Amino acid sequence: MPSVIERLEGTSIRLREKMSRIPPSLQRTKPEGKWSMLEHIGHLVDLESLWQGRLDDILCGRKELRPADLTNTRTEQAGHNEKLLKDLVDDFDRVRNVTIERLNSLEEARIFRAALHPRLKTPMRTIDLFVFVAEHDDHHLAKITEVWRSLRSH
């Protein structure tokens, strides 16, 4: 679990570093109508409550994790492009630090509790859930890079 927590803690640092190299004038651009870089960051903020809720589901002994909104309604309606980069990353830091504190305080036995993932129909232990979260973070960091590269090439 320590290496998973390390990855989760590093997301904010990686976001700040990555975005420091991207001109603010491009951060709100929506290539082909897809999410902008700021919207990808906002999405990470939006989903942290899902991850925390799923941790609650596992720790409370629920049989199945709460479902995700696969339409991403919250992100679509949040207006992340109207927000400042600093505010989005600060918000992400704040909500992610709550998750990190909770994970750091878990007793080892609780890390191996599980609940069924509603879409994948497979049991997820606490540690599995947060490997999934770290992979989700990486996916959106890679998407930000992809958007940045596509804008540089035009």
Residue frames as a rotation matrix with the C-alpha (Angstrom) as fourth column:
MET 1
0.558 0.830 0.000 0.00
0.830 -0.558 0.000 0.00
0.000 0.000 -1.000 0.00
PRO 2
0.214 -0.497 -0.841 2.81
0.323 -0.777 0.541 2.52
-0.922 -0.388 -0.005 0.61
SER 3
-0.810 -0.549 0.207 3.74
0.360 -0.186 0.914 2.55
-0.463 0.815 0.348 -3.09
VAL 4
-0.177 0.835 0.522 0.10
0.918 -0.052 0.393 3.07
0.355 0.548 -0.757 -4.08
ILE 5
0.651 0.378 -0.658 -0.20
0.654 -0.719 0.234 5.97
-0.385 -0.583 -0.716 -1.64
GLU 6
-0.297 -0.849 -0.436 3.03
0.314 -0.518 0.796 7.41
-0.902 0.100 0.421 -3.05
ARG 7
-0.743 0.094 0.663 1.51
0.663 -0.029 0.748 7.37
0.090 0.995 -0.041 -6.55
LEU 8
0.299 0.952 0.069 -1.68
0.908 -0.306 0.288 9.01
0.295 -0.024 -0.955 -5.31
GLU 9
0.462 -0.208 -0.862 0.29
0.497 -0.745 0.446 11.72
-0.735 -0.634 -0.241 -3.51
GLY 10
-0.546 -0.838 -0.014 2.37
0.415 -0.285 0.864 12.39
-0.728 0.466 0.503 -6.62
THR 11
-0.016 0.595 0.803 -0.55
1.000 0.014 0.009 13.25
-0.006 0.803 -0.595 -8.89
SER 12
0.865 0.367 -0.342 -0.79
0.398 -0.917 0.023 16.87
-0.305 -0.156 -0.940 -7.70
ILE 13
0.117 -0.920 -0.375 2.94
-0.072 -0.384 0.921 17.37
-0.991 -0.080 -0.111 -8.11
ARG 14
-0.589 -0.313 0.745 2.85
0.633 0.394 0.666 15.93
-0.502 0.864 -0.034 -11.61
LEU 15
0.398 0.816 0.419 -0.16
0.917 -0.343 -0.202 18.08
-0.022 0.465 -0.885 -12.51
ARG 16
0.774 -0.130 -0.619 1.54
0.091 -0.946 0.312 21.27
-0.626 -0.298 -0.721 -11.31
GLU 17
-0.272 -0.962 -0.036 4.77
-0.004 -0.036 0.999 20.45
-0.962 0.272 0.006 -13.15
LYS 18
-0.419 0.168 0.892 3.04
0.856 0.402 0.327 19.45
-0.304 0.900 -0.312 -16.38
MET 19
0.567 0.784 0.251 0.75
0.823 -0.543 -0.165 22.47
0.007 0.300 -0.954 -16.44
SER 20
0.451 -0.467 -0.761 3.58
0.148 -0.801 0.580 24.90
-0.880 -0.374 -0.292 -15.64
ARG 21
-0.642 -0.754 0.138 4.97
0.196 0.013 0.981 24.19
-0.741 0.656 0.139 -19.13
ILE 22
-0.357 0.616 0.702 1.69
0.933 0.195 0.302 24.76
0.049 0.763 -0.644 -20.97
PRO 23
-0.956 -0.010 0.293 0.68
0.040 -0.995 0.095 28.28
0.291 0.102 0.951 -21.98
PRO 24
-0.653 0.748 -0.117 -2.48
0.119 -0.052 -0.992 29.40
-0.748 -0.662 -0.055 -20.17
SER 25
-0.325 0.532 -0.782 -3.97
-0.849 -0.528 -0.006 30.41
-0.416 0.662 0.623 -23.52
LEU 26
-0.468 0.087 -0.879 -4.16
-0.607 0.691 0.392 26.72
0.642 0.718 -0.271 -24.51
GLN 27
-0.990 -0.060 0.132 -5.35
-0.140 0.618 -0.774 25.21
-0.035 -0.784 -0.620 -21.23
ARG 28
-0.315 0.948 0.039 -9.05
-0.341 -0.074 -0.937 25.83
-0.886 -0.308 0.347 -22.00
THR 29
-0.381 0.117 -0.917 -8.96
-0.924 -0.026 0.380 24.64
0.020 0.993 0.118 -25.60
LYS 30
0.132 0.550 0.825 -11.36
-0.388 0.794 -0.467 21.78
-0.912 -0.259 0.318 -26.36
PRO 31
-0.726 -0.471 -0.501 -9.85
-0.628 0.158 0.762 19.83
-0.280 0.868 -0.411 -29.26
GLU 32
-0.767 0.472 -0.434 -12.58
-0.107 0.573 0.813 18.30
0.633 0.670 -0.389 -31.42
GLY 33
0.142 0.914 0.380 -15.12
-0.562 -0.242 0.791 19.12
0.815 -0.326 0.479 -28.71
LYS 34
0.302 -0.112 -0.947 -13.41
0.586 0.805 0.092 16.86
0.752 -0.582 0.309 -26.17
TRP 35
0.858 0.081 -0.507 -12.33
0.497 -0.378 0.781 17.93
-0.129 -0.922 -0.365 -22.70
SER 36
0.583 -0.686 0.435 -9.78
-0.363 -0.699 -0.616 20.68
0.727 0.201 -0.657 -22.25
MET 37
-0.391 -0.809 -0.438 -6.79
0.221 0.380 -0.898 20.25
0.894 -0.448 0.030 -19.98
LEU 38
-0.763 0.149 0.629 -8.60
-0.603 -0.513 -0.611 22.15
0.232 -0.845 0.482 -17.22
GLU 39
0.325 0.946 -0.021 -11.61
-0.898 0.315 0.308 19.89
0.297 -0.081 0.951 -17.60
HIS 40
0.249 -0.325 -0.912 -9.42
0.091 0.946 -0.312 16.80
0.964 -0.005 0.265 -17.17
ILE 41
-0.825 -0.565 0.037 -8.09
0.050 -0.138 -0.989 18.29
0.564 -0.814 0.142 -13.93
GLY 42
-0.438 0.751 0.494 -11.59
-0.890 -0.439 -0.121 19.22
0.126 -0.493 0.861 -12.79
HIS 43
0.432 0.570 -0.699 -12.71
-0.504 0.795 0.337 15.66
0.748 0.206 0.631 -13.51
LEU 44
-0.353 -0.630 -0.692 -10.06
0.332 0.607 -0.722 14.38
0.875 -0.485 -0.005 -11.10
VAL 45
-0.906 0.116 0.406 -11.46
-0.400 -0.549 -0.734 16.75
0.138 -0.828 0.544 -8.46
ASP 46
-0.055 0.997 -0.046 -15.01
-0.951 -0.038 0.308 15.63
0.305 0.060 0.950 -9.23
LEU 47
0.355 0.225 -0.907 -14.25
-0.249 0.958 0.141 11.91
0.901 0.176 0.396 -8.89
GLU 48
-0.703 -0.708 0.065 -12.42
-0.259 0.170 -0.951 12.06
0.663 -0.685 -0.303 -5.58
SER 49
-0.322 0.660 0.679 -15.74
-0.927 -0.074 -0.367 11.92
-0.192 -0.748 0.636 -3.71
LEU 50
0.652 0.499 -0.571 -16.55
-0.632 0.774 -0.045 8.69
0.419 0.390 0.820 -5.59
TRP 51
-0.103 -0.780 -0.617 -13.24
-0.044 0.623 -0.781 7.14
0.994 -0.053 -0.098 -4.50
GLN 52
-0.830 -0.180 0.527 -13.82
-0.496 -0.193 -0.847 8.21
0.254 -0.965 0.071 -0.91
GLY 53
0.115 0.961 0.252 -17.38
-0.987 0.139 -0.079 6.88
-0.111 -0.239 0.965 -1.04
ARG 54
0.566 0.031 -0.824 -16.19
-0.366 0.905 -0.218 3.56
0.738 0.425 0.523 -2.41
LEU 55
-0.634 -0.765 -0.113 -13.65
-0.148 0.263 -0.953 3.36
0.759 -0.587 -0.280 0.42
ASP 56
-0.514 0.549 0.659 -16.57
-0.844 -0.187 -0.503 3.88
-0.153 -0.814 0.560 2.82
ASP 57
0.494 0.743 -0.452 -18.49
-0.819 0.572 0.045 1.11
0.292 0.348 0.891 1.01
ILE 58
0.072 -0.565 -0.822 -15.63
-0.068 0.819 -0.569 -1.34
0.995 0.097 0.020 1.52
LEU 59
-0.833 -0.524 0.177 -14.95
-0.177 -0.051 -0.983 -0.37
0.524 -0.850 -0.050 5.13
CYS 60
-0.364 0.790 0.492 -18.65
-0.912 -0.195 -0.362 -0.51
-0.190 -0.581 0.792 6.07
GLY 61
-0.725 -0.012 0.689 -18.94
-0.088 0.993 -0.075 -4.02
-0.683 -0.115 -0.721 4.67
ARG 62
0.293 0.831 -0.473 -21.25
-0.697 -0.153 -0.701 -3.26
-0.655 0.534 0.534 1.77
LYS 63
0.323 -0.086 0.942 -21.46
0.361 0.932 -0.039 -6.06
-0.875 0.353 0.332 -0.78
GLU 64
0.238 -0.162 0.958 -21.16
0.967 -0.053 -0.249 -3.76
0.091 0.985 0.144 -3.80
LEU 65
-0.699 -0.557 -0.449 -19.40
0.559 -0.817 0.142 -0.46
-0.446 -0.152 0.882 -4.46
ARG 66
0.270 0.777 -0.569 -21.49
0.124 -0.614 -0.780 2.53
-0.955 0.140 -0.262 -5.38
PRO 67
0.354 -0.103 0.930 -21.72
0.909 0.271 -0.316 3.03
-0.220 0.957 0.190 -9.14
ALA 68
-0.677 -0.565 -0.472 -19.94
0.333 -0.807 0.488 5.74
-0.656 0.173 0.734 -11.08
ASP 69
0.549 0.751 -0.368 -21.82
-0.013 -0.432 -0.902 8.14
-0.836 0.500 -0.227 -13.33
LEU 70
-0.151 -0.667 0.730 -20.42
0.712 0.439 0.548 6.96
-0.686 0.602 0.408 -16.65
THR 71
0.513 0.360 0.779 -21.86
0.808 -0.508 -0.298 10.03
0.288 0.782 -0.552 -18.39
ASN 72
-0.507 -0.811 -0.292 -19.65
0.860 -0.457 -0.226 12.30
0.050 -0.366 0.929 -16.25
THR 73
0.406 0.803 0.437 -22.53
0.724 -0.574 0.382 14.70
0.558 0.162 -0.814 -15.69
ARG 74
0.716 -0.147 -0.682 -20.79
0.525 -0.531 0.665 16.44
-0.461 -0.834 -0.303 -12.80
THR 75
-0.362 -0.927 -0.099 -17.72
0.546 -0.297 0.783 17.24
-0.755 0.230 0.614 -14.90
GLU 76
-0.448 0.239 0.862 -19.78
0.851 -0.181 0.493 18.23
0.274 0.954 -0.122 -17.94
GLN 77
0.510 0.800 0.316 -21.81
0.615 -0.596 0.516 20.71
0.601 -0.069 -0.796 -15.87
ALA 78
0.388 -0.373 -0.842 -19.08
0.872 -0.147 0.467 22.04
-0.298 -0.916 0.269 -13.57
GLY 79
0.967 -0.029 0.254 -17.72
0.088 -0.895 -0.438 24.82
0.240 0.446 -0.862 -15.78
HIS 80
0.544 -0.816 -0.197 -14.11
0.626 0.238 0.743 23.90
-0.559 -0.527 0.640 -15.09
ASN 81
-0.060 -0.578 0.814 -12.94
0.947 -0.291 -0.137 26.03
0.316 0.763 0.564 -18.03
GLU 82
0.546 0.306 0.780 -14.12
0.117 -0.950 0.291 29.12
0.829 -0.068 -0.554 -16.15
LYS 83
0.966 -0.206 -0.156 -11.88
0.166 0.032 0.986 28.27
-0.198 -0.978 0.065 -13.19
LEU 84
0.474 -0.878 -0.058 -8.25
-0.867 -0.455 -0.201 29.16
0.150 0.146 -0.978 -12.60
LEU 85
0.262 -0.492 -0.830 -5.64
-0.123 0.836 -0.534 26.43
0.957 0.242 0.158 -12.96
LYS 86
-0.740 -0.616 0.271 -4.28
-0.314 -0.040 -0.948 27.18
0.595 -0.787 -0.164 -9.48
ASP 87
-0.241 0.738 0.631 -7.74
-0.960 -0.087 -0.265 26.84
-0.141 -0.669 0.729 -7.94
LEU 88
0.664 0.495 -0.561 -8.41
-0.617 0.786 -0.036 23.52
0.423 0.370 0.827 -9.68
VAL 89
-0.017 -0.754 -0.657 -5.09
0.049 0.655 -0.754 22.01
0.999 -0.045 0.026 -8.62
ASP 90
-0.778 -0.199 0.596 -5.49
-0.532 -0.294 -0.794 23.40
0.333 -0.935 0.123 -5.08
ASP 91
0.219 0.933 0.287 -8.97
-0.975 0.216 0.041 21.84
-0.024 -0.289 0.957 -4.93
PHE 92
0.583 -0.066 -0.810 -7.54
-0.256 0.931 -0.260 18.54
0.771 0.359 0.526 -6.12
ASP 93
-0.536 -0.843 -0.039 -4.78
-0.139 0.133 -0.981 18.74
0.833 -0.521 -0.188 -3.48
ARG 94
-0.510 0.386 0.769 -7.35
-0.857 -0.307 -0.414 19.40
0.076 -0.870 0.488 -0.77
VAL 95
0.563 0.825 0.058 -9.67
-0.827 0.562 0.028 16.50
-0.010 -0.064 0.998 -1.63
ARG 96
0.450 -0.470 -0.759 -6.84
-0.124 0.809 -0.575 14.07
0.884 0.353 0.305 -2.42
ASN 97
-0.607 -0.716 0.345 -5.15
-0.424 -0.076 -0.903 14.84
0.673 -0.694 -0.258 0.91
VAL 98
0.048 0.711 0.701 -8.34
-0.986 0.146 -0.080 13.75
-0.159 -0.688 0.708 2.70
THR 99
0.848 0.244 -0.471 -8.12
-0.389 0.890 -0.239 10.43
0.361 0.386 0.849 0.85
ILE 100
0.008 -0.952 -0.306 -4.42
-0.117 0.303 -0.946 10.05
0.993 0.043 -0.109 1.65
GLU 101
-0.523 -0.165 0.836 -4.99
-0.803 -0.235 -0.549 10.75
0.286 -0.958 -0.009 5.34
ARG 102
0.497 0.788 0.362 -7.72
-0.849 0.528 0.015 8.11
-0.179 -0.315 0.932 5.44
LEU 103
0.762 -0.250 -0.598 -5.54
-0.149 0.830 -0.537 5.54
0.630 0.499 0.595 3.69
ASN 104
-0.281 -0.951 0.126 -2.57
-0.310 -0.034 -0.950 6.26
0.908 -0.306 -0.286 5.94
SER 105
-0.396 0.172 0.902 -4.71
-0.918 -0.110 -0.382 5.66
0.033 -0.979 0.201 9.03
LEU 106
0.581 0.696 -0.422 -6.04
-0.696 0.694 0.185 2.26
0.422 0.186 0.887 7.90
GLU 107
0.116 -0.466 0.877 -5.09
-0.636 0.643 0.426 -0.85
-0.763 -0.608 -0.222 9.81
GLU 108
-0.762 -0.564 -0.318 -3.54
-0.591 0.406 0.697 -3.49
-0.265 0.719 -0.643 7.56
ALA 109
-0.706 0.524 0.476 -6.51
0.443 0.851 -0.280 -5.84
-0.552 0.013 -0.833 7.79
ARG 110
0.257 0.870 -0.420 -8.83
0.150 -0.466 -0.872 -3.15
-0.955 0.161 -0.250 6.39
ILE 111
-0.287 -0.458 -0.841 -6.67
-0.765 -0.418 0.489 -2.78
-0.576 0.784 -0.230 3.29
PHE 112
-0.977 -0.179 -0.120 -7.68
-0.215 0.804 0.555 -6.30
-0.003 0.567 -0.823 2.26
ARG 113
-0.263 0.956 0.128 -11.45
0.181 0.179 -0.967 -5.92
-0.948 -0.231 -0.220 2.72
ALA 114
-0.987 -0.098 0.127 -13.40
0.132 -0.051 0.990 -6.06
-0.090 0.994 0.064 -0.53
ALA 115
-0.004 0.995 -0.100 -16.67
-0.110 -0.100 -0.989 -5.22
-0.994 0.007 0.110 -2.25
LEU 116
-0.036 0.074 0.997 -17.94
0.854 0.521 -0.008 -6.04
-0.519 0.851 -0.082 -5.71
HIS 117
-0.835 -0.214 -0.507 -17.25
-0.089 -0.857 0.508 -3.50
-0.543 0.469 0.696 -8.46
PRO 118
0.021 0.999 0.034 -20.70
-0.155 0.037 -0.987 -2.74
-0.988 0.016 0.156 -9.96
ARG 119
0.572 0.182 -0.800 -19.62
-0.780 -0.182 -0.599 -2.62
-0.254 0.966 0.038 -13.63
LEU 120
-0.266 -0.809 -0.524 -16.67
-0.885 0.420 -0.200 -5.02
0.382 0.410 -0.828 -13.68
LYS 121
0.747 0.663 -0.047 -18.47
-0.559 0.665 0.495 -7.55
0.360 -0.344 0.867 -11.42
THR 122
0.161 -0.760 -0.630 -15.23
0.411 0.632 -0.657 -8.43
0.897 -0.153 0.414 -9.69
PRO 123
0.779 0.090 -0.620 -14.28
0.625 -0.186 0.758 -8.01
-0.047 -0.979 -0.201 -6.03
MET 124
0.217 -0.723 0.656 -12.09
0.136 -0.643 -0.754 -4.99
0.967 0.252 -0.041 -5.30
ARG 125
0.230 -0.270 -0.935 -10.04
0.973 0.088 0.213 -4.76
0.025 -0.959 0.283 -2.15
THR 126
0.812 0.005 -0.584 -9.13
0.186 -0.950 0.250 -1.34
-0.554 -0.311 -0.772 -0.78
ILE 127
-0.174 -0.969 -0.174 -5.67
-0.030 -0.171 0.985 -1.70
-0.984 0.177 0.000 -2.30
ASP 128
-0.447 0.089 0.890 -7.18
0.843 0.374 0.386 -2.71
-0.298 0.923 -0.243 -5.68
LEU 129
0.643 0.765 0.040 -9.49
0.751 -0.618 -0.234 0.29
-0.154 0.180 -0.972 -5.64
PHE 130
0.726 -0.348 -0.593 -6.63
-0.125 -0.915 0.384 2.70
-0.676 -0.205 -0.708 -5.12
VAL 131
-0.535 -0.753 0.383 -4.44
0.309 0.248 0.918 1.07
-0.786 0.610 0.100 -7.77
PHE 132
-0.017 0.664 0.748 -7.46
0.999 0.039 -0.012 1.67
-0.037 0.747 -0.664 -10.04
VAL 133
0.853 0.322 -0.410 -7.56
0.368 -0.929 0.036 5.32
-0.370 -0.182 -0.911 -8.87
ALA 134
0.048 -0.925 -0.376 -3.83
-0.101 -0.379 0.920 5.77
-0.994 -0.007 -0.112 -9.56
GLU 135
-0.592 -0.192 0.783 -4.34
0.682 0.398 0.613 4.32
-0.429 0.897 -0.105 -13.04
HIS 136
0.464 0.829 0.312 -7.26
0.886 -0.426 -0.185 6.70
-0.020 0.362 -0.932 -13.57
ASP 137
0.628 -0.343 -0.699 -5.02
0.021 -0.890 0.455 9.62
-0.778 -0.300 -0.551 -12.52
ASP 138
-0.445 -0.885 0.140 -2.35
0.112 0.101 0.989 8.47
-0.889 0.455 0.054 -14.99
HIS 139
-0.173 0.476 0.862 -4.94
0.964 0.262 0.048 8.17
-0.203 0.840 -0.504 -17.76
HIS 140
0.821 0.570 0.003 -5.97
0.563 -0.809 -0.168 11.82
-0.093 0.139 -0.986 -17.31
LEU 141
0.300 -0.810 -0.504 -2.38
-0.157 -0.563 0.811 13.03
-0.941 -0.164 -0.296 -17.03
ALA 142
-0.600 -0.497 0.627 -1.71
0.472 0.414 0.779 11.24
-0.646 0.763 -0.014 -20.32
LYS 143
0.253 0.778 0.575 -4.83
0.965 -0.162 -0.204 12.81
-0.065 0.607 -0.792 -21.85
ILE 144
0.782 -0.057 -0.621 -3.55
0.084 -0.977 0.195 16.27
-0.618 -0.204 -0.759 -20.86
THR 145
-0.295 -0.953 -0.061 -0.26
-0.090 -0.036 0.995 15.46
-0.951 0.299 -0.075 -22.61
GLU 146
-0.406 0.222 0.886 -2.19
0.836 0.481 0.262 14.23
-0.368 0.848 -0.381 -25.65
VAL 147
0.717 0.697 0.027 -4.21
0.668 -0.675 -0.313 17.47
-0.200 0.242 -0.949 -25.83
TRP 148
0.498 -0.619 -0.608 -1.04
-0.184 -0.760 0.623 19.54
-0.847 -0.198 -0.492 -25.42
ARG 149
-0.540 -0.741 0.399 0.74
0.207 0.342 0.917 17.66
-0.816 0.577 -0.031 -28.22
SER 150
-0.047 0.602 0.797 -2.23
0.983 0.168 -0.069 17.98
-0.175 0.781 -0.600 -30.56
LEU 151
0.871 0.389 -0.301 -2.38
0.365 -0.921 -0.133 21.75
-0.329 0.006 -0.944 -29.97
ARG 152
0.139 -0.909 -0.394 1.37
-0.207 -0.416 0.886 22.19
-0.968 -0.041 -0.246 -30.51
SER 153
-0.540 -0.403 0.739 1.20
0.522 0.529 0.669 20.38
-0.660 0.747 -0.075 -33.83
HIS 154
0.363 0.760 0.539 -1.39
0.923 -0.215 -0.318 22.80
-0.125 0.613 -0.780 -35.26
